[in-house]
Amino acid sequence: MRADGVSSPAVPGWLGPLIERARQADGQPPFSDQALVELRSGTREILAPADGSGAAILLRGDPGEAELIVDPALRGRGTGGRMLAQLLDENPRLLLWAHGDHPAARALAERHGLEPVRTLLQLRAEVPAGTGMPEGVTAFRPGVDDADWLALNARAFASHPEQGSLAQDDLDARTAEDWFDAGDFLLLRDEAGALVGYSWMKIADGLGEFYVVGVDPGRQGEGLGRRLVTAGLARLAERGIRTSALYVEADNGPAVRLYRSFGFADHTVDVQYSSAR
């Protein structure tokens, strides 16, 4: 594989069409938002076979992380196996995401001795009309609320391998995305003005995603999560969005129960694999 765009935040021009072809064929994007944001920032790199038959977005490190896709028109020729073998030869501890948990991805993982270590559920629900915005909810103010949000996010996701490590550069990269709207980034403060939770919404292609929801761990059990989901749904209704989506770790029982109580149901599953060796 060759490395493209390693020293530049620019995404290669051929990647967008490849992503769209894969999305059309598989029913969902082949790469996570985080992978694409970090590719644009230069934190990750893109690798591709010389014949352009696929691509992998790689985060180097120990263990490191990768996501890969093969062009739908060129599948069944061993490209995925060769890409995966090279990635694992370079880093046997590499973590790999399979978006959609497709049978072909499971078979490829099994052939290379990989075992599932994380399961991420994508849930969807209809946005109810007439949902009122809870009291204490305000819109994020870029450059004003940054420090408060970063501190709360770090506490709320202290054990999360990706979300909890976000820094100012990461926040800046996300607020620079085309889809970002400060009015969709909802903050919940208590009567003393302390930030106790947030519900960050992403609206794209007519779908309203709960991009991330966080609650101060010291305020768990106060019903803040329910207020934040209600706030997110209210914002989506204001924007005329009919369908909402979110991702949640399958083993996060309290969060899964909360979302299901709002009518969220299974849509797709993402699985992260690691070497069994």
N, C-alpha and C positions, 0 to 999 in steps of 0.2 A: 504494500500500500504506500501511497505517497502522502505527504503531509501538505495540506493547503491552508493558508490563512493562519498559520501558527503564530506569526509575529505581528499580525494585524487583526484589529477587531472586526474587520469587514467579513461578512459572510459570502462565500463564493456564489456567484450568480446562478450556478447550476443546482444549488442545494434547494432553493425554494420550489422549483418545478418537481424535483424528486420527492420532496415532502408531500406536495399536493397529490402526486400520482399514488404514493403510498396511502395517504389519507383516504383517497377515493376507493382504493382497493380494499383497505382493511377496516374502514369505518371510523378511524380515529388517527390523530397525528402520531408519527413514529418516534418523535422526540418530545421530551418534557419541556415546559417553559423554562425551567431552571437551566437545562442544558443549553438552550438557544441563547438565553440571556448571558450565560457565562462564555459561550462561544463568541458572542459579539464583543464582550469585554476583554477577551484574550485569555481568560482563565482556563478555558478548555480549547482543544484543537480538533480539527476535523481531518480524518483519514479516509482515503478512498482507493479502491482498486484502480489500476491504471486504465482499465477499460470503462470506468465510470459506471459500473453495474451496481454500486451501492455506496454506503457511507457509514462511518462510525464517528460519533462525537465522544471524545475521550478526555477525562480528567485524570491526569497523572498523579501518582502518590501511592501511599500504602494505607489501605488497599487500592485506592483509585476506583474509578467508576466509568462505565461506558454504556452507550446505547447505540445500536446499529440497525440498519435497514438495507434491504436488497430491493432494487428496482422491480416492481411487480412484473414488468414485461420480460425480466431476465432471471426469474426465479427457477429453481429446479436444476441449476447447473453447478451447484456446489459452492457458489460465491459466499453465502453466509457461513458455511463451515470453514472455508479458508480464512475469512476475515476473523472469525472467532478464534481459530487456532493460533493465528499470528498474535492477536491481542493477549491470549493466555500464555503464549510462549514468552512474551515480553514481561508479563506480570501475572503469575499464577493465582495471586490473591485478588484479582480484579473482581469488582462487583458489576453485574450486568442486569439492566432492566429489560424486560419483555413487556411491551405495552399491548394490552389486549389479551394476554395469556392464550395466544393462538396455538393450536395443536402442533404446527410446524416449529414454533419457538420452543415448546416443551420437548419435542423430539430432539431438536438441535442441542438443547441444554443437557439432556440425558446422555447423548452420544459423547459429549465432552466432559462428563463427570461432574456436572453442576447440580446443585441442590437449591431449592427455594428457601430464602431466608427472610423475606418480607413480602407481605401481600397488601396492596393498596387498592381499596375499592373506589370506583367512581359511582356515585349515586346521583339520581335525577328525580326531580319532582316538578309538578305544575306550580306556577306562581299564583297564589290566591289573590284575587282582586280585593281592594279595600282594606289591606293590612295597614294599621296605623303605626307611625314611627314612635318607638318608646322614648320616654323622657331621658334627658341626659346625653343623647346621641348628637354628635357634631361631626362635620366633615374635617378630614385631615388638612392641615395647613403646611404645605411644603416649606421647609426652612424654619418653621416655628415648632412643630410637634415632633420633629425628627428624633431628638434625644430621648424624649419621653417614650416614644414608640419603640425605639431600639432597645431601651432598658426593659420595657415590659415584654417585648418579644423574646428577649434572651431569657427572662425568667420563665415565661410560659412554655418555652420549648427547650429548656435546659438539657433535656435528654434526647432531643431530636437531632439526627445526624446532619441535617441540612439547614432547616429553618432557624434553629437556635443560634447558629453561628453568623447570621447576617450582620454586616457592619454598614457604615455610612455609604461606602462605595456601592454595596449591593442594593441598598435602598435607592440611591441615585439612579442606578441602572434600571431598576424597575419602574420608577416614576418617569423615566425618559421613554418608556415603551409607548408605541402609538395608541395602545388601548387604554392607557392610564387616564383616569378622570378623578381628581381629588374629591369630587362629590360622591364617588362610589367607595371611598375609603372612610369607613365610619368608625369613630372613636366613642367609647362610652366612659364618661367620668362620673365619679360619685359626688355627693353633695359638697365635699371639701375641694373638689376640682382635681382629685387624683385620677390618673388614667387607670382604669381597672379592666378594660377589655377593648377589643376592636373586631370589626368584621370588614375585611377588605374584599371588595367585589371586582370581578373582571367581566366586562361585557364585550363579546366578540362574536360575529357571525350569528347574531340573534340569540345567543345563549348567555345566560347570566351565571357566572361561576363564583362560588364562595372561594376566592383565591386562597385565603387563609383566615382562620378565626382563632383568636387568642384570648385567654382569660388569665388574670393575675392568679397564680397558684395559691396565694394567701386568701383569695376570695372565692375559692371553690365552694359549691354547695349553696350559693346565694341566688341561683337562678339566672346568673349573668349570661351563661351560654344561650339560654332560651331567649333572652332579650336581644342578644346579638344576632341570632338567626332570624328572629322576627324583624329586626331592623334591616337586615340584608334583603329579606323578601319584600319589605315595604319599599325599599329603594328600587328594586327590580320592577315592582309594580308601577312605581312613578315613571320609570323609563320605558314602560310598555313591553317589558320582557315577559314572555309566557312560560319559559322553561328554565329551571335553575339546576345547577350541577355542583358537585363538590367531590373532593378526594378525602378519604379518611383511612387511617391504618386499620386493617381488619381486626387487629387484636386490641384496639382501643374501645372496649366495651361501652363505657359511659357515653362517648361521643357518637358511636354507632346507634345506640338506643335513642339519644337525643334527636339525631337527624331522622331516624325512622319514625319518630313520633310526629314529625312534621310531614310525613308522607313520602320521604325519600326512599327510593327503591333501587336495587342493583341495576347498573347499566353495563359497565365493563370492569375488568380486573387487570391490574398491573402486578407483575411478579418480579422481584429482584432475586437473582441467582448468585451463588458463590461456589467456588470450587469445594468439592467434598474431600479433596486430598489433604 
